[in-house]
Structure formats: C-alpha cells, structure tokens
C-alpha cells in the first residue's frame, strides 16, 4: 500500500484561521469587559436602591411623627378657639357701663 502524501497546511489558510481566532478573542474580551461594566453598574444601582429604601423608611417614620404632631396641634387650636369664643361671649354678656 502506498503511503498517502500528507497535506501541508497552506500558509494563507493558517494566517486566515489565526486572524479569525484573534478577532474572536477580541470579541470575547469586549464582551467580558461589557459584562464586568454591567455588573458594576448593577451593583451600584442596587447600593443606591438600598440607600433610597433606607431614606424612605426614615422619611416615613418622620412623616408619621409629624402627622401625629399636626393632629395634636389641630386639636389644641380647636380648644383655644372654643376658649376664646367662650371668653368673647362672657365679655359680651357683661353689662355695658
């Protein structure tokens, strides 16, 4: 049996294959860089969201305190109004001199 001649790779095919490989490698590096950037942006957004949640909770508590204070002040105002009206009625009831 005669031995088959081995084909030697053509230099242009090897060069083209390497060029394709390097382009693929560059794309992979670009994708991994974009992925890292996206992950970093996501982590930053999550941190900001946590801060916003904490601030919201704080503001919600402050609002509840202020709302209770407002209710108390309104009741106090009504009480003062009743007292003033009562005093005015007593003054009007005084005999004129």
C-alpha positions as CSV (number, residue, x, y, z in Angstrom):
1,X,0.0,0.0,0.0
2,X,1.4,3.3,-1.0
3,X,1.6,5.9,1.7
4,X,-0.7,8.8,1.2
5,X,1.1,12.1,0.9
6,X,0.5,14.3,3.9
7,X,-1.0,17.6,3.0
8,X,0.8,20.6,4.4
9,X,-1.3,23.4,5.6
10,X,-1.3,26.3,3.2
11,X,0.1,29.4,4.8
12,X,-2.8,31.6,3.8
13,X,-5.3,29.2,5.4
14,X,-3.3,29.2,8.7
15,X,-3.0,33.0,8.6
16,X,-6.7,33.4,7.9
17,X,-7.5,30.9,10.7
18,X,-5.3,32.9,13.1
19,X,-6.9,36.1,12.1
20,X,-10.3,34.7,12.7
21,X,-9.2,33.4,16.1
22,X,-7.8,36.8,17.1
23,X,-11.0,38.5,16.0
24,X,-13.0,36.0,18.1
25,X,-10.6,36.6,21.0
26,X,-11.1,40.4,20.7
27,X,-14.9,39.9,20.7
28,X,-14.7,37.7,23.8
29,X,-12.6,40.3,25.6
30,X,-15.0,43.1,24.6
31,X,-18.0,41.0,25.8
32,X,-16.3,40.2,29.1
33,X,-15.4,43.9,29.6
34,X,-19.0,44.9,28.9
35,X,-20.3,42.2,31.2
36,X,-18.0,43.5,34.0
37,X,-19.2,47.0,33.4
38,X,-22.8,45.9,33.5
39,X,-22.2,44.0,36.7
40,X,-20.5,47.0,38.3
41,X,-23.4,49.3,37.2
42,X,-25.9,46.8,38.6
43,X,-24.1,46.7,42.0
44,X,-24.0,50.5,42.1
45,X,-27.7,50.7,41.3
46,X,-28.5,48.1,44.0
47,X,-26.5,50.1,46.5
48,X,-28.3,53.3,45.6
49,X,-31.7,51.4,45.8
50,X,-30.8,50.2,49.3
51,X,-29.9,53.8,50.3
52,X,-33.1,55.1,48.8
53,X,-35.1,52.4,50.7
54,X,-33.4,53.3,54.0
55,X,-34.1,57.0,53.4
56,X,-37.7,56.2,52.5
57,X,-38.1,54.4,55.8
58,X,-36.6,57.3,57.7
59,X,-38.8,59.8,55.9
60,X,-41.9,57.6,56.5
61,X,-41.2,57.5,60.3
62,X,-40.6,61.3,60.3
63,X,-43.9,61.7,58.4
64,X,-45.8,59.6,61.0
65,X,-44.3,61.7,63.8
66,X,-45.2,65.0,62.1
67,X,-48.6,63.8,61.3
68,X,-49.3,63.0,64.9
69,X,-48.0,66.3,65.9
70,X,-50.2,68.0,63.4
71,X,-53.3,66.2,64.7
72,X,-52.3,67.3,68.2
73,X,-51.8,70.9,67.1
74,X,-55.2,71.0,65.3
75,X,-56.9,69.7,68.5
76,X,-55.1,72.3,70.5
77,X,-56.2,75.0,68.1
78,X,-59.8,74.0,68.3
79,X,-59.6,74.0,72.1
80,X,-58.1,77.5,72.1
81,X,-60.8,78.6,69.6
82,X,-63.5,77.3,72.0
83,X,-62.0,79.1,74.9
84,X,-61.7,82.4,73.0
85,X,-65.3,82.1,71.9
86,X,-66.3,81.4,75.5
87,X,-64.4,84.5,76.7
88,X,-65.9,86.6,73.9
89,X,-69.4,85.5,75.0
90,X,-68.6,86.3,78.6
91,X,-67.3,89.7,77.7
92,X,-70.4,90.4,75.5
93,X,-72.5,89.3,78.5
94,X,-71.0,92.0,80.8
95,X,-73.3,94.9,81.4
96,X,-72.4,98.0,79.5
97,X,-71.4,101.0,81.6
